[in-house]
Amino acid sequence: MYNKNAWDKYRSNNFQDVMDFNEEYKEFISIGKTERIVVKETIKMAAAAGFKPFGEMKEIKPGDKFYVTNFDKNIALFVMGQKPLSQGMRILGAHIDSPRMDIKQNPLYEAEGFALLDTHYYGGIKKYQWVAIPLAIHGIVVKKDGTSVDIVIGEDQSDPVLGITDLLPHLAQDQMDKKAAQLIEGEKLDLTFGSIPMAETQKDAVKANVLKMLQEKYDIDEEDFLSAEIEVVPAGKARDYGFDRSMVAGYGHDDRVCAYTSLQAILNVTDPEYTSCCILVDKEEVGSIGATGAQSLFFENTVGEILEKQGNTNYLDLRRAMSNSMMLSSDVSAALDPLYPEVTEKNNAAFLGYGVVFNKYTGARGKSGSNDAAPEYMARIRNILDEAKINFQTAELGKVDQGGGGTIAYILGNYNMNVIDAGVAVLNMHAPMEVVSKVDVYEAYRAYKLFLEKA
C-alpha cells in the first residue's frame, strides 16, 4: 500500500474506527502538555491494561506486562515474549518533549507596572509564533522540605490565560525591518503575569501582589522557583481541523502523536513472539542528552535489570539482547505544505493522508547525524505492511541543502540493532499549533502494533 491515499480504503469500511481513535488521541494530547503529565497518563493507561510496576515483579516470565519510570519523565513498557530476551526485542521509541518555553530559576520581576516571568525557550522554535497567543503554564515546584506542588494555570475554562505581548503595527517599523530570526528576541519572550499592585506597598507592588497570591494558592514563595520545573505551552485543547474534520490541530504532535500510537500498540499487543517494548523519552528536542534523554543508560540498565530478575547475569546476554533487537524510531516527519512546496522534493516528500512515513535516514545535508537504515530491514518492514494492507510512504526532511533534522534512531542504532524512523507527517511542525491527518494517526497505530507482533 505504498504511496496511496489512505482515506480511499476507509470511505465505506472502518471509517468510524479512524474517527473514534482520534477522539481518544485528542483527549490525550490536550491533557499531556508536558513530559511529566504524559508519564502520569501513561501509567494510568498501562495500569488499566494490566501492566504492573517493575518493582512489584518477583519473577519475569513470558506474557508478563510491566513498566519502569525514570525521573518521572521517561517510561518504558514491556510485554515479555516467548523467546529469550537475549534473542532481541521489538522496540517502539518516541519522545514526549516538545518545543516550548521554560520559566527561569529567578524569573519574577516588575517592569512598568507589570509583573513578568522571565523564560528560556526550549527546542527549535520560530519565536514570533509564540507572541500574542493564549498561553498556559504547567509545572512542579519542589520545596526545601521535599514536598512538591503541581501548578497548572490557563487550561480550565475558568482559569486566566497568560501571554507574551507584541508591538502594534503602528509602532513596529523598526521591528519589521529585522530578519525573522531577530524579529522577537529570546529575552523578550517574557510572560505577563499580573498588573494589580499590593496596597500600601512602595516598591515592586505588583510583584508583591502576585507573590502573595502564589503563597495563598500554592503555599510557595519566591525562592521556591529555584527548585521548580515550569513549562509555558499553548493554552487550550486539541481540535478537529478542516471543514471535513479530517485533521487534528493541537500542540505537541511532535512527538506525542507517535508516543500515543506507540503506547496504544503495546497496550493492545498479546502473546508476542519477541519481547515488545515501548520507550518514551525526554530531551530529544535538545539533543537527547542528560539522564532522561535517549542517550541515557536508563534503557540499557532496565534491560539488564530484567535479565537479572530472570536469573541471568551474563553480560554478553545484555549485549545480545540489544544488538539482536529491531526498532521503529517513532518520530514525526515534515509534511509537504501546499503553500511552500519549494522546500521539498516532491518525489521524496511526505503527504498528509498517505499513511505512516518511513525516513530511511534523517540528519542534515550530507546525512550528518543520521541513522541510515539497512535495505534488508526496510524490505522486511515493507513486506509485513503490504500483507496487512497498511498505507505507508517514504520521505526525506526537505530538499538536501534546505535543512534537515534528527531523531533518536542513531542512538539506538549504536547498539548495532536495526532501526528506522517511522512516524506521522506533520504540518506547522514546532509551531504552537501543529496539524496531523486522522487517517495517518490510525495507520501509524496499526503499523506499530503489527511491528510488535510480526517483525
C-alpha positions in Angstrom: 0.0 0.0 0.0 2.9 2.3 -0.9 2.2 6.0 -1.7 -1.6 5.8 -1.8 -4.1 8.0 -0.1 -5.3 6.0 3.0 -8.7 7.6 3.1 -9.8 5.7 0.0 -10.0 2.4 1.9 -11.9 3.9 4.8 -14.7 5.5 2.8 -17.1 2.7 3.4 -15.3 0.5 5.8 -14.0 1.2 9.4 -14.3 5.0 8.9 -15.7 5.4 12.4 -12.8 3.4 13.8 -10.5 6.2 12.5 -12.6 8.9 14.0 -13.1 7.3 17.3 -9.4 6.5 17.7 -8.6 10.2 17.2 -11.2 11.4 19.7 -9.2 9.5 22.3 -5.9 10.9 20.9 -7.2 14.5 21.1 -8.1 13.9 24.8 -4.6 12.5 25.4 -2.7 15.4 23.7 -5.0 18.0 25.3 -4.0 16.7 28.8 -0.4 15.7 28.1 1.2 19.1 27.7 4.5 18.2 29.4 6.7 15.1 29.8 5.7 14.5 33.4 2.0 14.7 32.6 2.5 12.2 29.7 4.2 9.8 32.0 1.4 10.1 34.6 -1.3 9.5 31.9 0.7 6.6 30.5 0.9 4.9 33.9 -2.9 5.2 34.3 -3.5 3.7 30.9 -0.9 0.9 31.5 -2.4 0.0 34.8 -5.9 -0.2 33.3 -4.4 -2.6 30.7 -2.9 -4.9 33.3 0.7 -3.6 33.4 2.4 -3.6 36.8 5.4 -1.5 38.2 8.6 -3.5 37.6 9.4 -3.3 41.3 6.4 -5.4 42.1 7.5 -8.3 39.8 9.0 -11.1 41.8 9.8 -13.1 38.6 9.7 -12.5 34.9 8.0 -14.9 32.5 6.5 -14.9 29.0 3.4 -12.8 28.8 4.2 -10.6 31.8 3.4 -6.9 31.4 5.2 -4.2 33.4 6.6 -0.7 33.2 9.6 1.2 34.5 9.9 5.0 35.1 12.9 7.3 35.2 12.8 10.7 37.0 9.0 10.9 36.2 10.0 11.9 32.7 10.7 8.6 31.0 8.8 5.4 30.9 9.5 2.0 29.3 6.7 -0.6 29.0 7.4 -4.3 28.3 5.4 -7.3 27.3 7.6 -10.3 27.6 7.8 -12.6 24.6 8.1 -16.4 24.2 11.7 -16.2 23.0 14.6 -15.4 25.5 15.3 -11.8 25.9 18.8 -12.3 24.6 17.3 -13.0 21.1 16.2 -9.4 21.0 13.2 -7.2 21.4 10.8 -5.3 19.1 11.1 -1.7 20.2 9.0 1.4 19.6 10.7 4.5 20.8 9.2 8.0 20.8 10.0 11.3 22.6 7.5 13.1 24.7 9.1 16.6 24.9 8.0 19.3 22.6 9.3 22.9 21.8 8.1 25.4 24.5 9.4 27.9 26.9 10.7 27.2 30.4 10.5 29.5 33.4 14.0 30.6 34.5 15.2 29.9 38.1 14.9 33.6 39.1 12.0 34.6 36.8 9.7 37.1 38.6 10.3 40.8 38.1 8.4 44.0 37.8 8.6 46.5 34.9 6.4 49.5 34.1 3.6 48.3 36.3 3.5 44.7 35.2 4.7 41.5 36.9 6.5 39.3 34.4 8.1 35.9 34.3 11.4 35.5 32.5 11.6 32.5 30.2 14.2 30.5 28.2 12.9 28.8 25.1 13.4 25.1 24.6 13.9 23.4 21.3 13.8 24.9 17.8 11.0 27.5 17.6 10.1 30.5 15.4 10.0 32.9 18.3 7.5 35.2 16.6 4.9 32.4 16.6 4.7 32.5 20.4 3.6 36.1 21.0 0.1 37.4 21.3 -1.5 34.0 21.8 -3.1 32.4 24.9 -0.5 30.5 26.9 -0.7 28.2 29.9 1.9 27.1 32.5 2.3 23.6 33.8 4.9 22.5 36.3 6.1 21.3 39.6 7.6 23.3 42.5 9.7 21.3 45.0 10.1 23.0 48.3 13.2 22.6 50.6 11.4 20.1 52.8 10.9 17.8 49.7 7.2 18.4 49.3 6.1 19.2 45.8 3.3 21.4 44.4 1.8 20.9 40.9 0.9 24.1 39.1 -1.5 24.5 36.2 -2.8 27.9 35.1 -4.6 28.5 31.9 -6.2 25.2 30.9 -9.5 25.2 32.8 -12.2 27.4 31.1 -12.4 29.4 34.4 -8.7 30.0 34.5 -7.0 33.1 33.3 -4.6 32.7 30.4 -1.1 34.2 30.2 0.7 35.6 27.2 3.6 37.5 25.7 2.9 41.0 24.3 3.9 42.2 20.9 4.1 45.6 19.3 1.1 47.1 17.4 1.8 47.5 13.7 1.6 51.3 14.0 4.8 51.3 16.1 6.6 48.4 14.6 8.5 50.0 11.7 11.9 49.2 13.2 10.8 45.7 14.3 9.5 44.9 10.8 12.8 45.8 9.2 14.5 42.9 11.1 15.1 39.4 9.8 12.5 36.9 11.0 15.1 35.3 13.3 15.6 38.6 15.1 12.0 39.8 14.9 11.4 38.7 18.5 14.4 38.4 20.7 14.7 35.4 23.1 15.0 37.8 26.1 11.7 39.4 25.2 9.7 36.2 25.5 8.6 37.1 29.0 5.2 36.2 30.3 2.8 38.8 31.5 1.8 37.6 35.0 -0.2 40.4 36.7 -0.8 44.2 36.9 -2.6 44.9 40.3 -0.3 46.5 42.9 -0.5 45.5 46.5 -2.0 48.2 48.7 0.4 50.3 50.8 3.5 48.8 49.1 6.0 51.3 47.7 8.5 49.1 45.8 7.5 46.4 43.2 3.9 46.4 44.4 2.6 44.3 41.5 5.3 41.7 42.0 4.5 41.7 45.8 0.8 41.1 45.0 1.4 38.1 42.7 3.8 36.6 45.3 1.1 37.0 47.9 -1.4 35.2 45.6 1.1 32.4 45.0 1.6 32.0 48.7 -2.2 31.8 49.3 -3.0 29.4 46.5 0.1 27.2 46.3 2.0 27.8 49.6 5.2 28.7 47.7 7.5 31.7 48.0 9.8 33.4 45.5 12.9 31.3 46.4 10.9 28.1 45.6 11.3 29.0 41.9 14.9 27.8 42.4 13.7 24.2 42.6 10.9 24.4 40.1 10.3 23.0 36.6 7.6 25.1 35.0 6.8 25.0 31.3 5.0 27.5 29.1 2.8 25.9 26.5 -0.2 27.0 24.3 -3.5 27.0 26.2 -6.5 25.1 25.2 -7.5 21.7 23.8 -6.7 19.9 20.5 -9.5 20.5 17.9 -10.7 19.0 14.7 -9.1 20.8 11.7 -10.7 21.3 8.3 -14.3 21.6 7.4 -14.4 17.8 6.8 -12.9 17.1 10.2 -10.1 15.1 8.6 -7.3 16.5 10.7 -6.3 17.3 14.2 -4.9 20.7 15.3 -3.1 20.9 18.6 0.1 21.5 20.5 2.8 18.8 20.7 2.0 16.4 17.9 5.8 16.3 17.6 6.3 13.8 19.0 3.3 12.9 21.2 1.3 11.6 18.2 3.9 8.9 17.8 4.2 8.4 21.6 0.4 7.8 21.8 0.2 5.5 18.9 3.2 3.5 20.1 1.7 3.3 23.6 -1.7 2.1 22.2 0.2 -0.5 20.2 1.9 -2.1 23.2 -1.2 -1.9 25.4 -3.0 -3.9 22.8 -0.4 -6.5 21.9 -0.9 -10.0 23.2 1.4 -13.0 23.4 4.3 -11.7 21.2 7.0 -14.0 20.0 9.7 -11.5 20.8 9.5 -9.2 23.9 7.7 -6.0 23.0 8.9 -2.7 24.3 7.7 0.9 24.1 10.1 3.5 25.5 9.0 7.2 25.8 12.0 9.6 26.3 12.7 13.2 27.1 15.1 15.8 25.7 15.0 14.8 22.0 14.4 18.5 21.0 17.7 19.5 22.6 19.9 16.6 21.5 18.6 13.6 23.6 21.1 14.4 26.3 21.1 14.0 30.1 19.6 11.5 32.4 16.2 11.5 30.8 17.3 11.7 27.1 17.7 8.7 24.8 21.5 8.8 25.3 21.0 8.0 29.0 21.8 4.5 30.2 18.3 4.1 31.6 17.0 1.8 28.9 20.2 -0.4 28.8 20.2 -0.6 32.6 16.5 -1.6 32.6 17.1 -4.5 30.2 20.0 -5.6 32.5 17.7 -5.5 35.5 15.1 -7.6 33.7 17.7 -10.2 32.8 18.9 -10.2 36.4 15.4 -10.8 37.6 15.2 -13.8 35.3 18.4 -15.2 37.0 20.6 -14.2 34.1 23.7 -12.2 35.0 25.7 -12.9 31.8 26.9 -9.6 30.5 27.0 -10.9 26.9 23.3 -11.7 27.0 22.6 -8.0 27.7 24.7 -7.0 24.7 22.9 -9.7 22.6 19.5 -8.5 23.8 20.3 -5.0 22.5 22.1 -6.0 19.2 19.5 -8.6 18.2 16.6 -6.1 18.6 14.7 -4.3 15.9 13.3 -0.8 16.4 11.0 1.7 14.9 12.1 5.1 15.9 8.6 6.5 16.2 9.1 10.1 15.2 7.2 12.6 13.0 8.2 13.7 9.6 7.7 17.1 7.8 4.6 17.1 5.6 4.6 18.8 2.2 2.9 22.2 2.7 0.9 23.3 -0.4 1.8 26.9 0.3 5.6 26.2 0.4 6.2 23.2 -2.0 9.6 24.7 -3.0 11.4 23.5 0.2 10.6 19.8 -0.6 11.4 17.5 -3.4 8.0 16.1 -4.3 9.1 12.5 -5.2 10.6 12.2 -1.7 8.1 14.2 0.4 5.6 13.1 3.0 1.9 13.8 2.3 -0.9 14.1 4.8 -3.3 11.2 4.4 -0.9 8.8 2.8 -0.2 6.7 6.0 2.8 6.2 8.2 6.1 7.8 7.0 9.4 6.0 6.8 12.6 8.0 6.8 15.5 5.7 5.8 17.8 8.5 7.0 17.3 11.9 8.6 20.2 14.2 9.5 21.2 17.3 7.6 22.7 17.9 4.2 25.3 15.1 3.8 23.3 12.9 6.1 25.1 14.4 9.1 23.8 12.9 12.4 21.6 10.3 10.7 20.8 6.7 11.1 20.8 5.1 7.7 18.6 2.0 7.8 19.7 -1.2 6.1 17.7 -2.0 2.9 17.2 -5.6 4.1 15.4 -4.2 7.2 13.2 -1.9 5.1 12.3 -4.8 2.8 11.2 -6.8 5.8 9.0 -3.9 7.1 7.5 -3.4 3.6 6.5 -7.0 3.4 4.6 -7.1 6.6 2.8 -3.8 6.0 1.7 -4.9 2.5 0.4 -8.1 3.8 -1.8 -6.2 6.3 -2.7 -3.5 3.7 -1.4 -0.7 5.8 -0.7 2.5 3.9 2.9 3.8 4.1 5.1 6.3 2.4 8.8 7.2 2.4 10.3 10.7 2.7 13.2 13.0 3.4 13.1 16.1 5.6 13.0 18.6 2.8 15.4 19.3 0.0 19.0 18.2 0.6 20.5 21.6 1.1 17.4 23.1 2.7 18.0 21.9 6.3 17.1 18.6 7.9 16.6 17.3 11.4 17.4 14.4 13.8 15.7 11.7 15.8 16.7 9.2 18.4 17.2 6.5 15.7 21.0 6.8 15.6 21.3 6.4 19.4 19.7 3.0 19.5 21.5 2.2 16.2 24.7 2.5 18.1 23.8 -0.8 19.8 24.1 -2.5 16.4 20.3 -3.0 16.1 18.2 -2.5 13.1 16.5 0.9 13.4 14.4 3.0 11.0 12.4 6.2 11.6 8.6 5.6 11.2 6.0 8.2 12.1 3.3 10.7 11.2 3.5 13.6 8.8 3.0 17.0 10.5 2.2 20.4 9.1 3.3 23.5 11.1 5.9 21.5 12.9 7.3 23.1 16.1 4.6 25.8 15.9 2.2 26.3 18.8 -0.5 24.7 16.7 0.6 21.6 14.6 -1.6 19.6 12.3 -1.8 15.9 11.5 -4.2 13.7 9.5 -6.5 11.5 11.4 -6.0 8.6 9.0 -2.2 8.8 9.4 -2.6 8.6 13.1 -4.7 5.5 12.8 -2.4 3.9 10.2 0.6 4.6 12.5 -1.1 2.7 15.3 -1.8 -0.2 13.1 1.8 -0.3 11.7 3.3 -0.1 15.2 1.1 -2.9 16.6 1.8 -5.1 13.6 5.6 -4.5 14.0 5.4 -5.7 17.6 3.5 -8.8 16.6 5.1 -9.8 13.3 8.5 -8.2 12.7 
